[in-house]
Amino acid sequence: MLQVAFTVHPAMSFGDTLQAANALIVGASQGIGLGFVRQLLSDQRYSRIYATYRNPERADALFALQKEHPRLQCVPLDLTDEGQIEGAIATLQPTTPQLHLVLSCVGLLHEGDLQPEKSLRQLNADQLLRYFQVNSIGAALLAKHCLPLLKHSQPSVLAAISAKIGSIGDNQLGGWYGYRASKAALNMLFRTAAVEYSRKSPKTILALLHPGTTDTQLSQPFQRGVPPEKLFPVERTVAQLMAVIEQLEPADSGEFFSWDGSRLPW
Ligand SMILES: NC(=O)c1ccc[n+]([C@@H]2O[C@H](COP(=O)([O-])OP(=O)(O)OC[C@H]3O[C@@H](n4cnc5c(N)ncnc54)[C@H](OP(=O)(O)O)[C@@H]3O)[C@@H](O)[C@H]2O)c1
């Protein structure tokens, strides 16, 4: 009897393919984004790293890294301005027509008078719009403009830092209307973009990532009730999320992952 032997090739994860990679970290002036830049600079598989900042007055740490590392280039970008997204892409495209990792670490929870709402009485249309502009729409426009650079013969990843609090199925506590809703919208926008990317750029994996409560200026006013073992230093969060990113396979595109690699409910 004729026997045919099949060799089963396990799917390659993103990390298996990393070599001479180019990365773009958006929202890198502080917090988790800055931590990712530090991590990538210590990883020789990345040959070029672009990092964006919004306000030069808050980007000293990033500029200091650029002075030390010629592989790093800082690019100004306010993610709420589509023209600036186009400008940032136009800056890097001539020297770097291919990107392998694009990661949006942009997020807003509080900003001056804008504070997370505790009740319906505090809902305000301008504040809700601001949350959506920064937390949802910006990353979707990034997905729009990065497609030509992520579409090439090698695997690539486009990830956005979301938040478990944006999970509709997991919402038992209520409150924080704008932040929750804007992260849920981010999840839907990325999930939808993943469907389109699967047709137009099938080697790109889109992912939404929950970092866990991390010690940054964003969480700082709300850390009081958090047990110390559940408040991650930035370095730990970055290492955990990097492990999740490296394990991504094409079948994972459009999914919502927690810091330990588990899938979160929508
Ligand atoms: N920390 C946590 O516990 C936690 C938990 C769950 C999810 N997250 C998510 O994780 C991500 C990173 O947060 P983080 O804790 O690192 O906060 P962070 O320290 O406040 O960093 C946020 C970054 O986003 C940038 N940014 C804000 N608005 C922007 C805009 N319009 N255009 C461009 N950049 C903008 C900030 O730039 P500036 O320096 O100019 O302000 C900063 O670099 C966010 O998406 C956040 O929602 C954080």
The ligand as an SDF file (V2000), in Angstrom:
LIG
                    3D

 48 52  0  0  0  0  0  0  0  0999 V2000
   -0.8560   51.9050   33.6030 N   0  0  0  0  0  0  0  0  0  0  0  0
   -1.8480   51.0390   33.7290 C   0  0  0  0  0  0  0  0  0  0  0  0
   -2.1410   50.5380   34.8210 O   0  0  0  0  0  0  0  0  0  0  0  0
   -2.6530   50.6330   32.5360 C   0  0  0  0  0  0  0  0  0  0  0  0
   -3.6470   49.6440   32.7020 C   0  0  0  0  0  0  0  0  0  0  0  0
   -4.3890   49.2510   31.5920 C   0  0  0  0  0  0  0  0  0  0  0  0
   -4.1460   49.8180   30.3600 C   0  0  0  0  0  0  0  0  0  0  0  0
   -3.1810   50.7940   30.2310 N   0  0  0  0  0  0  0  0  0  0  0  0
   -2.9610   51.3570   28.9020 C   0  0  0  0  0  0  0  0  0  0  0  0
   -1.5860   51.2680   28.5840 O   0  0  0  0  0  0  0  0  0  0  0  0
   -1.2300   52.3000   27.6570 C   0  0  0  0  0  0  0  0  0  0  0  0
    0.0120   53.0240   28.1670 C   0  0  0  0  0  0  0  0  0  0  0  0
   -0.3360   53.6780   29.3690 O   0  0  0  0  0  0  0  0  0  0  0  0
    0.7310   54.1500   30.4510 P   0  0  0  0  0  0  0  0  0  0  0  0
    0.2880   53.5730   31.7390 O   0  0  0  0  0  0  0  0  0  0  0  0
    2.1030   53.9210   29.9610 O   0  0  0  0  0  0  0  0  0  0  0  0
    0.3760   55.7200   30.4960 O   0  0  0  0  0  0  0  0  0  0  0  0
    1.2840   57.0240   30.4080 P   0  0  0  0  0  0  0  0  0  0  0  0
    2.5040   56.8370   31.2090 O   0  0  0  0  0  0  0  0  0  0  0  0
    0.3540   58.1300   30.7170 O   0  0  0  0  0  0  0  0  0  0  0  0
    1.6970   57.0620   28.8630 O   0  0  0  0  0  0  0  0  0  0  0  0
    0.7430   57.3850   27.8910 C   0  0  0  0  0  0  0  0  0  0  0  0
    1.4720   57.8090   26.6460 C   0  0  0  0  0  0  0  0  0  0  0  0
    0.4760   58.2000   25.6920 O   0  0  0  0  0  0  0  0  0  0  0  0
    0.8850   59.4440   25.1450 C   0  0  0  0  0  0  0  0  0  0  0  0
   -0.2670   60.1830   24.6330 N   0  0  0  0  0  0  0  0  0  0  0  0
   -1.3670   60.5740   25.2840 C   0  0  0  0  0  0  0  0  0  0  0  0
   -2.2030   61.2320   24.4650 N   0  0  0  0  0  0  0  0  0  0  0  0
   -1.5900   61.2520   23.2590 C   0  0  0  0  0  0  0  0  0  0  0  0
   -1.9210   61.7750   21.9920 C   0  0  0  0  0  0  0  0  0  0  0  0
   -3.0570   62.4350   21.7890 N   0  0  0  0  0  0  0  0  0  0  0  0
   -1.0570   61.6060   20.9740 N   0  0  0  0  0  0  0  0  0  0  0  0
    0.1080   60.9650   21.1530 C   0  0  0  0  0  0  0  0  0  0  0  0
    0.4890   60.4460   22.3240 N   0  0  0  0  0  0  0  0  0  0  0  0
   -0.3460   60.6010   23.3650 C   0  0  0  0  0  0  0  0  0  0  0  0
    1.5430   60.1640   26.3000 C   0  0  0  0  0  0  0  0  0  0  0  0
    2.3010   61.2550   25.8160 O   0  0  0  0  0  0  0  0  0  0  0  0
    2.6270   62.5430   26.7580 P   0  0  0  0  0  0  0  0  0  0  0  0
    3.8540   62.1930   27.5240 O   0  0  0  0  0  0  0  0  0  0  0  0
    2.8030   63.6440   25.7880 O   0  0  0  0  0  0  0  0  0  0  0  0
    1.4390   62.7290   27.6580 O   0  0  0  0  0  0  0  0  0  0  0  0
    2.3690   59.0180   26.8650 C   0  0  0  0  0  0  0  0  0  0  0  0
    3.5480   58.8330   26.1270 O   0  0  0  0  0  0  0  0  0  0  0  0
   -2.4650   53.1930   27.5310 C   0  0  0  0  0  0  0  0  0  0  0  0
   -3.2010   52.8080   26.3900 O   0  0  0  0  0  0  0  0  0  0  0  0
   -3.2820   52.8350   28.7720 C   0  0  0  0  0  0  0  0  0  0  0  0
   -4.6500   53.0800   28.5890 O   0  0  0  0  0  0  0  0  0  0  0  0
   -2.4210   51.2060   31.2870 C   0  0  0  0  0  0  0  0  0  0  0  0
  1  2  1  0
  2  3  2  0
  2  4  1  0
  4  5  1  0
  4 48  2  0
  5  6  2  0
  6  7  1  0
  7  8  2  0
  8  9  1  0
  8 48  1  0
  9 10  1  0
  9 46  1  0
 10 11  1  0
 11 12  1  0
 11 44  1  0
 12 13  1  0
 13 14  1  0
 14 15  2  0
 14 16  1  0
 14 17  1  0
 17 18  1  0
 18 19  2  0
 18 20  1  0
 18 21  1  0
 21 22  1  0
 22 23  1  0
 23 24  1  0
 23 42  1  0
 24 25  1  0
 25 26  1  0
 25 36  1  0
 26 27  1  0
 26 35  1  0
 27 28  2  0
 28 29  1  0
 29 30  1  0
 29 35  2  0
 30 31  1  0
 30 32  2  0
 32 33  1  0
 33 34  2  0
 34 35  1  0
 36 37  1  0
 36 42  1  0
 37 38  1  0
 38 39  2  0
 38 40  1  0
 38 41  1  0
 42 43  1  0
 44 45  1  0
 44 46  1  0
 46 47  1  0
M  CHG  2   8   1  16  -1
M  END
$$$$
